[in-house]
Amino acid sequence: MLKKLFEEPLLHFIILAFAIFGLYAVVNRSPAGGGDDRIVITGAKVEQLANLFGNTWQRPPTAIELKGLVENYIKEEIYNREAVMLGLDKNDTSIRRRLRQKYEFLIDADAEGQAPTDAQLQAYLQAHADRFEIGPKLAFQQIYLSPASRGDRIEQDAATLLETLRKDPAETPRGDATLLPSEVAMTRLTAIGEMFGDDFATALKNKAEARLWTGPIRSAFGLHLVRILDRQPVRLPALDEVRAAVARDWSNETRKSVEDARYRQLLARYHIVVETQPETSR
């Protein structure tokens, strides 16, 4: 019977409550002379400690673990107050940086409370069109000529093959073996650059004529004769196509704007003096 009683969770929390009140009584005994020596452990704080434990370990703390969390919080609070009284928080770069971060978090919370409307996002998209433009896209065929296989003849071979293809576009392409695709469906120029190299992609965009074999275009792999099958120019997407990216950038800039405005308000309350270092005599 006693064993079953001690297994009851309710008993654990009753014991824990007495332990916490005992700690509270010890911590809150006021010495002669008074002073700000009260440390209040509220029910909300105990719940917060338990939730933090649960998020970390994916289970609620036991009564003993929760008692340890409360004791650790009390020790941390006492040491923090004693350190502040001794001035240990002064001129400490790490503490100053942490306090700044916490203050910036407060400012960020204000900015994150502002949800953009569709009109604001559309205006932002229009104002920063270069960030969100899609394209250009190209679909093309390519014939590869290998420097390793052709050596010094590669330029002449490319010219001869190009002349043949232009005379008879139906001619079966003859090139060297490669793992590169002989035909590329409609693909963004950036992706083409990832496959063939940026120089190849740029040359393909600027020089190639639609439906006509042209080249040679050089890549990191060798030479290529190419024929554009289709192209799609640069376009500004509809808001729904890039909503997440636009909202992210809008939020980042709004947060920065709120932070800058808040800093200017705070700066106006201070008189800043920057002392110059005296020049050393030579």
Secondary structure, DSSP 4 states (H G I P E B T S, - for coil): -HHHHHT-HHHHHHHHHHHHHHHHHHHTPPPTT--S------HHHHHHHHHHHHHHHSSPPPHHHHHHHHHHHHHHHHHHHHHHHTTTTTT-HHHHHHHHHHHHHHHHHHHHT-PPPHHHHHHHHHHTHHHH-B--EEEEEEEEE-HHHHGGGHHHHHHHHHHHHHH-TTSPP-----SS-SEEEEEEHHHHHHHH-HHHHHHHHHHPPBTS-EEEEE-SS-EEEEEEEEEE--BPPPGGGSHHHHHHHHHHHHHHHHHHHHHHHHHTTS----PPPPPPP-
